[in-house]
Amino acid sequence: MTPPTAILAPPVSVSVIRLTGELGTVEMDSLARALTSLLAENRKRIVLNFRGVKHVSLGGIAKLAERNQRFKSLGGEVKLASVTPYVANLFNLVGAYSSFDTLATEEEAVTRFENG
């Protein structure tokens, strides 16, 4: 009788979206659709890199927070990286900053996913 063999699944990859410019309502709606598409592909570990972002619509931030709650309810998460103080303040204004795990760099965010 042969002993049972363990088959390990490959680690789930992390999807990174690098954002730039001013993210108004149209851009944030597009981002929400992209996140929904990733979720449909079972890609539940997302890093949004805000390094090049100058402004984000407040309504868009609220939608993004709702999308993150959906990811969390399905065992995933959206992490934020390289958020400028100005953009962080916008997230705070709508009460959404604390609902995200926010890291200084994209690399730190990816590592946080990989290390659990």
N, CA, C and O atoms as a DFTB+ gen file, in Angstrom:
464 C
 N C O
     1  1       0.845      -1.177       0.000
     2  2       0.000       0.000       0.000
     3  2       0.892       1.242       0.000
     4  3       1.794       1.360       0.829
     5  1       0.646       2.146      -0.908
     6  2       1.443       3.363      -0.974
     7  2       0.828       4.443      -0.103
     8  3      -0.394       4.560      -0.016
     9  1       1.692       5.245       0.552
    10  2       1.165       6.310       1.409
    11  2       0.493       7.389       0.558
    12  3       0.838       7.565      -0.611
    13  1      -0.461       8.107       1.142
    14  2      -1.127       9.170       0.395
    15  2      -0.134      10.264      -0.001
    16  3       0.817      10.555       0.723
    17  1      -0.372      10.840      -1.128
    18  2       0.496      11.900      -1.633
    19  2      -0.207      13.235      -1.504
    20  3      -1.367      13.377      -1.890
    21  1       0.490      14.204      -0.967
    22  2      -0.072      15.553      -0.861
    23  2       0.220      16.315      -2.140
    24  3       1.351      16.333      -2.625
    25  1      -0.792      16.930      -2.666
    26  2      -0.625      17.771      -3.845
    27  2      -0.855      19.207      -3.403
    28  3      -1.945      19.576      -2.965
    29  1       0.179      19.994      -3.527
    30  2       0.073      21.384      -3.104
    31  2      -0.287      22.255      -4.292
    32  3       0.330      22.181      -5.354
    33  1      -1.292      23.074      -4.088
    34  2      -1.688      24.012      -5.139
    35  2      -0.673      25.143      -5.193
    36  3      -0.104      25.514      -4.166
    37  1      -0.440      25.693      -6.375
    38  2       0.476      26.824      -6.454
    39  2      -0.098      28.014      -5.688
    40  3      -1.316      28.155      -5.579
    41  1       0.772      28.865      -5.161
    42  2       0.266      30.003      -4.408
    43  2      -0.577      30.909      -5.309
    44  3      -0.309      31.056      -6.502
    45  1      -1.579      31.495      -4.717
    46  2      -2.437      32.411      -5.453
    47  2      -1.654      33.685      -5.719
    48  3      -1.049      34.259      -4.814
    49  1      -1.675      34.112      -6.948
    50  2      -0.918      35.306      -7.286
    51  2      -1.649      36.566      -6.835
    52  3      -2.837      36.545      -6.513
    53  1      -0.910      37.642      -6.823
    54  2      -1.432      38.946      -6.439
    55  2      -1.541      39.788      -7.702
    56  3      -0.594      39.875      -8.484
    57  1      -2.688      40.400      -7.893
    58  2      -2.890      41.303      -9.026
    59  2      -2.583      42.724      -8.580
    60  3      -3.072      43.181      -7.547
    61  1      -1.773      43.416      -9.363
    62  2      -1.402      44.795      -9.048
    63  2      -1.962      45.707     -10.131
    64  3      -1.788      45.464     -11.325
    65  1      -2.635      46.756      -9.688
    66  2      -3.140      47.781     -10.604
    67  2      -2.453      49.086     -10.232
    68  3      -2.577      49.564      -9.105
    69  1      -1.728      49.656     -11.187
    70  2      -1.014      50.918     -10.962
    71  2      -1.866      52.065     -11.511
    72  3      -2.152      52.135     -12.707
    73  1      -2.253      52.945     -10.619
    74  2      -3.143      54.049     -10.974
    75  2      -2.351      55.337     -11.133
    76  3      -1.333      55.529     -10.468
    77  1      -2.813      56.220     -12.014
    78  2      -2.150      57.507     -12.210
    79  2      -3.182      58.591     -12.487
    80  3      -4.313      58.317     -12.889
    81  1      -2.760      59.825     -12.260
    82  2      -3.567      60.981     -12.630
    83  2      -4.684      61.281     -11.654
    84  3      -4.588      61.012     -10.457
    85  1      -5.745      61.848     -12.202
    86  2      -6.910      62.206     -11.408
    87  2      -7.986      61.159     -11.643
    88  3      -8.366      60.889     -12.782
    89  1      -8.468      60.581     -10.573
    90  2      -9.454      59.508     -10.670
    91  2     -10.828      60.074     -10.323
    92  3     -11.235      60.099      -9.162
    93  1     -11.520      60.519     -11.347
    94  2     -12.875      61.033     -11.179
    95  2     -13.870      59.894     -11.150
    96  3     -13.499      58.725     -11.037
    97  1     -15.134      60.249     -11.252
    98  2     -16.202      59.262     -11.195
    99  2     -16.083      58.235     -12.312
   100  3     -16.249      57.039     -12.074
   101  1     -15.798      58.687     -13.526
   102  2     -15.695      57.776     -14.670
   103  2     -14.552      56.782     -14.459
   104  3     -14.719      55.582     -14.678
   105  1     -13.393      57.284     -14.035
   106  2     -12.222      56.414     -13.823
   107  2     -12.463      55.432     -12.677
   108  3     -12.053      54.273     -12.750
   109  1     -13.126      55.898     -11.622
   110  2     -13.389      55.019     -10.488
   111  2     -14.427      53.956     -10.853
   112  3     -14.351      52.824     -10.375
   113  1     -15.398      54.319     -11.700
   114  2     -16.359      53.321     -12.174
   115  2     -15.640      52.254     -13.002
   116  3     -15.938      51.065     -12.894
   117  1     -14.694      52.695     -13.824
   118  2     -13.903      51.768     -14.631
   119  2     -13.077      50.843     -13.736
   120  3     -12.969      49.646     -14.001
   121  1     -12.498      51.406     -12.680
   122  2     -11.729      50.599     -11.727
   123  2     -12.635      49.581     -11.047
   124  3     -12.249      48.424     -10.883
   125  1     -13.823      49.993     -10.653
   126  2     -14.765      49.067     -10.013
   127  2     -15.108      47.912     -10.947
   128  3     -15.198      46.763     -10.513
   129  1     -15.302      48.220     -12.240
   130  2     -15.580      47.152     -13.209
   131  2     -14.379      46.216     -13.352
   132  3     -14.547      45.001     -13.453
   133  1     -13.179      46.777     -13.361
   134  2     -11.970      45.949     -13.462
   135  2     -11.856      45.025     -12.246
   136  3     -11.492      43.857     -12.384
   137  1     -12.163      45.541     -11.072
   138  2     -12.109      44.715      -9.865
   139  2     -13.153      43.603      -9.924
   140  3     -12.885      42.473      -9.515
   141  1     -14.338      43.923     -10.430
   142  2     -15.378      42.904     -10.568
   143  2     -14.927      41.809     -11.533
   144  3     -15.185      40.629     -11.299
   145  1     -14.256      42.197     -12.613
   146  2     -13.742      41.216     -13.578
   147  2     -12.694      40.316     -12.935
   148  3     -12.686      39.106     -13.160
   149  1     -11.810      40.908     -12.135
   150  2     -10.795      40.110     -11.447
   151  2     -11.451      39.127     -10.486
   152  3     -11.033      37.973     -10.384
   153  1     -12.468      39.584      -9.792
   154  2     -13.178      38.716      -8.855
   155  2     -13.836      37.558      -9.601
   156  3     -13.838      36.427      -9.115
   157  1     -14.391      37.834     -10.775
   158  2     -15.016      36.785     -11.592
   159  2     -13.988      35.749     -12.038
   160  3     -14.336      34.592     -12.278
   161  1     -12.720      36.160     -12.148
   162  2     -11.629      35.251     -12.518
   163  2     -11.006      34.593     -11.288
   164  3      -9.970      33.934     -11.384
   165  1     -11.647      34.779     -10.129
   166  2     -11.180      34.242      -8.848
   167  2      -9.839      34.836      -8.417
   168  3      -9.068      34.190      -7.707
   169  1      -9.569      36.053      -8.845
   170  2      -8.363      36.770      -8.425
   171  2      -8.804      37.718      -7.318
   172  3      -9.357      38.786      -7.576
   173  1      -8.549      37.308      -6.094
   174  2      -9.098      37.996      -4.932
   175  2      -8.067      38.780      -4.132
   176  3      -8.406      39.408      -3.129
   177  1      -6.825      38.748      -4.564
   178  2      -5.767      39.466      -3.833
   179  2      -5.256      40.590      -4.731
   180  3      -4.514      40.363      -5.687
   181  1      -5.676      41.802      -4.394
   182  2      -5.443      42.955      -5.267
   183  2      -4.653      44.026      -4.522
   184  3      -4.927      44.325      -3.360
   185  1      -3.675      44.594      -5.208
   186  2      -2.952      45.762      -4.709
   187  2      -3.238      46.914      -5.673
   188  3      -3.032      46.792      -6.881
   189  1      -3.712      48.020      -5.129
   190  2      -3.890      49.243      -5.910
   191  2      -2.757      50.181      -5.558
   192  3      -2.651      50.636      -4.419
   193  1      -1.910      50.473      -6.531
   194  2      -0.772      51.366      -6.316
   195  2      -1.199      52.785      -6.697
   196  3      -1.485      53.066      -7.861
   197  1      -1.236      53.664      -5.710
   198  2      -1.684      55.044      -5.890
   199  2      -0.534      56.016      -6.098
   200  3      -0.735      57.227      -5.999
   201  1       0.657      55.525      -6.382
   202  2       1.839      56.389      -6.475
   203  2       1.620      57.606      -7.378
   204  3       1.994      58.714      -6.995
   205  1       1.042      57.439      -8.533
   206  2       0.888      58.544      -9.475
   207  2      -0.445      59.248      -9.406
   208  3      -0.781      60.014     -10.309
   209  1      -1.216      59.011      -8.357
   210  2      -2.562      59.590      -8.267
   211  2      -2.515      60.948      -7.578
   212  3      -1.950      61.106      -6.496
   213  1      -3.133      61.924      -8.248
   214  2      -3.169      63.282      -7.702
   215  2      -4.479      63.583      -6.972
   216  3      -4.495      64.371      -6.027
   217  1      -5.573      62.962      -7.405
   218  2      -6.881      63.216      -6.799
   219  2      -7.790      62.014      -7.045
   220  3      -7.664      61.321      -8.054
   221  1      -8.708      61.781      -6.105
   222  2      -9.687      60.699      -6.231
   223  2     -11.052      61.262      -5.831
   224  3     -11.178      61.956      -4.822
   225  1     -12.068      60.955      -6.635
   226  2     -13.412      61.434      -6.293
   227  2     -13.888      60.764      -5.005
   228  3     -13.638      59.581      -4.775
   229  1     -14.575      61.539      -4.179
   230  2     -15.051      61.006      -2.904
   231  2     -16.066      59.885      -3.116
   232  3     -16.050      58.883      -2.401
   233  1     -16.946      60.059      -4.099
   234  2     -17.916      59.005      -4.399
   235  2     -17.239      57.735      -4.871
   236  3     -17.687      56.629      -4.566
   237  1     -16.161      57.900      -5.613
   238  2     -15.408      56.742      -6.087
   239  2     -14.750      55.993      -4.949
   240  3     -14.665      54.765      -4.969
   241  1     -14.287      56.733      -3.958
   242  2     -13.672      56.086      -2.791
   243  2     -14.704      55.235      -2.063
   244  3     -14.408      54.119      -1.639
   245  1     -15.910      55.761      -1.921
   246  2     -16.974      55.002      -1.254
   247  2     -17.268      53.713      -2.014
   248  3     -17.442      52.659      -1.403
   249  1     -17.323      53.791      -3.352
   250  2     -17.555      52.586      -4.163
   251  2     -16.410      51.591      -4.001
   252  3     -16.631      50.382      -3.935
   253  1     -15.190      52.108      -3.938
   254  2     -14.024      51.242      -3.774
   255  2     -14.076      50.532      -2.421
   256  3     -13.744      49.351      -2.327
   257  1     -14.487      51.240      -1.389
   258  2     -14.611      50.622      -0.061
   259  2     -15.671      49.524      -0.084
   260  3     -15.487      48.468       0.523
   261  1     -16.781      49.769      -0.781
   262  2     -17.812      48.738      -0.911
   263  2     -17.269      47.515      -1.643
   264  3     -17.553      46.379      -1.265
   265  1     -16.494      47.754      -2.684
   266  2     -15.914      46.652      -3.458
   267  2     -14.946      45.855      -2.565
   268  3     -14.914      44.626      -2.634
   269  1     -14.170      46.542      -1.740
   270  2     -13.245      45.853      -0.844
   271  2     -14.016      44.970       0.136
   272  3     -13.576      43.861       0.442
   273  1     -15.150      45.443       0.627
   274  2     -15.961      44.620       1.532
   275  2     -16.440      43.357       0.820
   276  3     -16.498      42.284       1.422
   277  1     -16.783      43.488      -0.459
   278  2     -17.196      42.311      -1.230
   279  2     -16.035      41.318      -1.352
   280  3     -16.220      40.113      -1.177
   281  1     -14.837      41.835      -1.653
   282  2     -13.654      40.965      -1.736
   283  2     -13.446      40.242      -0.409
   284  3     -13.212      39.034      -0.386
   285  1     -13.530      40.980       0.693
   286  2     -13.306      40.380       2.016
   287  2     -14.340      39.305       2.313
   288  3     -14.011      38.271       2.894
   289  1     -15.593      39.541       1.918
   290  2     -16.643      38.555       2.185
   291  2     -16.402      37.260       1.411
   292  3     -16.931      36.208       1.769
   293  1     -15.600      37.344       0.345
   294  2     -15.287      36.164      -0.465
   295  2     -13.872      35.644      -0.219
   296  3     -13.351      34.850      -1.003
   297  1     -13.253      36.096       0.875
   298  2     -11.934      35.588       1.252
   299  2     -10.769      36.309       0.609
   300  3      -9.646      35.807       0.647
   301  1     -10.998      37.460       0.027
   302  2      -9.922      38.230      -0.594
   303  2      -9.764      39.583       0.067
   304  3     -10.265      39.822       1.166
   305  1      -9.057      40.463      -0.622
   306  2      -8.859      41.805      -0.079
   307  2      -8.237      42.704      -1.145
   308  3      -7.520      42.246      -2.034
   309  1      -8.533      43.987      -1.026
   310  2      -7.890      45.018      -1.828
   311  2      -7.006      45.816      -0.888
   312  3      -7.497      46.415       0.069
   313  1      -5.706      45.830      -1.151
   314  2      -4.767      46.608      -0.352
   315  2      -4.355      47.847      -1.138
   316  3      -4.315      47.828      -2.369
   317  1      -4.053      48.915      -0.424
   318  2      -3.599      50.155      -1.041
   319  2      -2.106      50.317      -0.811
   320  3      -1.583      49.939       0.237
   321  1      -1.420      50.888      -1.809
   322  2       0.022      51.117      -1.689
   323  2       0.362      52.503      -2.210
   324  3      -0.307      53.027      -3.101
   325  1       1.411      53.090      -1.644
   326  2       1.967      54.364      -2.099
   327  2       0.922      55.474      -2.140
   328  3       0.866      56.253      -3.091
   329  1       0.104      55.537      -1.109
   330  2      -0.938      56.554      -1.024
   331  2      -0.331      57.853      -0.499
   332  3       0.288      57.867       0.565
   333  1      -0.509      58.939      -1.242
   334  2       0.024      60.226      -0.790
   335  2      -0.800      60.734       0.398
   336  3      -1.941      60.310       0.580
   337  1      -0.239      61.627       1.198
   338  2      -1.007      62.180       2.319
   339  2      -2.318      62.837       1.872
   340  3      -3.335      62.719       2.555
   341  1      -2.295      63.525       0.730
   342  2      -3.516      64.174       0.236
   343  2      -4.600      63.138      -0.078
   344  3      -5.752      63.305       0.322
   345  1      -4.235      62.075      -0.790
   346  2      -5.206      61.037      -1.140
   347  2      -5.660      60.303       0.121
   348  3      -6.836      59.958       0.238
   349  1      -4.759      60.060       1.054
   350  2      -5.137      59.421       2.325
   351  2      -6.173      60.271       3.052
   352  3      -7.112      59.740       3.646
   353  1      -6.002      61.586       3.005
   354  2      -6.964      62.487       3.637
   355  2      -8.338      62.357       2.982
   356  3      -9.359      62.401       3.668
   357  1      -8.368      62.196       1.665
   358  2      -9.649      62.016       0.973
   359  2     -10.328      60.727       1.430
   360  3     -11.541      60.705       1.644
   361  1      -9.550      59.653       1.582
   362  2     -10.111      58.396       2.084
   363  2     -10.652      58.588       3.498
   364  3     -11.706      58.052       3.840
   365  1      -9.928      59.356       4.322
   366  2     -10.386      59.638       5.680
   367  2     -11.684      60.440       5.693
   368  3     -12.554      60.202       6.530
   369  1     -11.814      61.387       4.768
   370  2     -13.013      62.234       4.724
   371  2     -14.287      61.415       4.547
   372  3     -15.332      61.775       5.089
   373  1     -14.213      60.338       3.808
   374  2     -15.397      59.496       3.607
   375  2     -15.426      58.301       4.563
   376  3     -16.294      57.435       4.455
   377  1     -14.482      58.259       5.489
   378  2     -14.446      57.192       6.485
   379  2     -14.022      55.847       5.935
   380  3     -14.368      54.808       6.497
   381  1     -13.272      55.857       4.837
   382  2     -12.902      54.594       4.189
   383  2     -11.468      54.165       4.445
   384  3     -11.124      53.011       4.191
   385  1     -10.623      55.059       4.941
   386  2      -9.201      54.745       5.074
   387  2      -8.965      53.523       5.957
   388  3      -8.142      52.668       5.631
   389  1      -9.677      53.442       7.063
   390  2      -9.442      52.343       8.007
   391  2      -9.967      51.002       7.497
   392  3      -9.632      49.962       8.065
   393  1     -10.780      51.001       6.441
   394  2     -11.284      49.728       5.920
   395  2     -10.285      49.037       4.992
   396  3     -10.511      47.909       4.554
   397  1      -9.172      49.728       4.694
   398  2      -8.138      49.168       3.820
   399  2      -6.852      48.931       4.592
   400  3      -6.522      49.667       5.521
   401  1      -6.139      47.898       4.196
   402  2      -4.767      47.702       4.660
   403  2      -3.916      48.550       3.715
   404  3      -3.848      48.275       2.517
   405  1      -3.272      49.573       4.256
   406  2      -2.521      50.518       3.435
   407  2      -1.046      50.399       3.762
   408  3      -0.647      50.475       4.924
   409  1      -0.228      50.208       2.715
   410  2       1.205      50.028       2.911
   411  2       1.983      51.080       2.140
   412  3       1.472      51.683       1.196
   413  1       3.219      51.290       2.552
   414  2       4.044      52.351       1.973
   415  2       4.402      52.098       0.516
   416  3       4.481      53.037      -0.276
   417  1       4.620      50.836       0.156
   418  2       5.038      50.530      -1.213
   419  2       4.255      49.343      -1.763
   420  3       3.660      48.562      -1.021
   421  1       4.276      49.237      -3.069
   422  2       3.649      48.103      -3.753
   423  2       4.299      46.794      -3.310
   424  3       3.612      45.801      -3.072
   425  1       5.609      46.802      -3.203
   426  2       6.334      45.599      -2.810
   427  2       5.908      45.127      -1.422
   428  3       5.740      43.927      -1.204
   429  1       5.731      46.056      -0.482
   430  2       5.303      45.701       0.867
   431  2       3.899      45.095       0.831
   432  3       3.622      44.135       1.551
   433  1       3.025      45.640       0.010
   434  2       1.663      45.135      -0.079
   435  2       1.648      43.713      -0.639
   436  3       0.946      42.846      -0.118
   437  1       2.415      43.476      -1.693
   438  2       2.493      42.136      -2.289
   439  2       3.056      41.157      -1.260
   440  3       2.537      40.052      -1.099
   441  1       4.116      41.563      -0.568
   442  2       4.726      40.716       0.457
   443  2       3.738      40.390       1.570
   444  3       3.708      39.261       2.059
   445  1       2.937      41.359       1.971
   446  2       1.943      41.124       3.026
   447  2       0.983      40.025       2.603
   448  3       0.617      39.179       3.419
   449  1       0.569      40.021       1.344
   450  2      -0.288      38.945       0.854
   451  2       0.460      37.624       0.882
   452  3      -0.077      36.614       1.340
   453  1       1.696      37.622       0.396
   454  2       2.451      36.380       0.301
   455  2       2.774      35.777       1.653
   456  3       2.879      34.558       1.785
   457  1       2.934      36.633       2.668
   458  2       3.267      36.140       4.003
   459  2       2.044      35.934       4.880
   460  3       2.155      35.553       6.045
   461  1       0.887      36.187       4.309
   462  2      -0.365      35.964       5.041
   463  2      -0.601      37.046       6.006
   464  3      -1.606      37.032       6.716
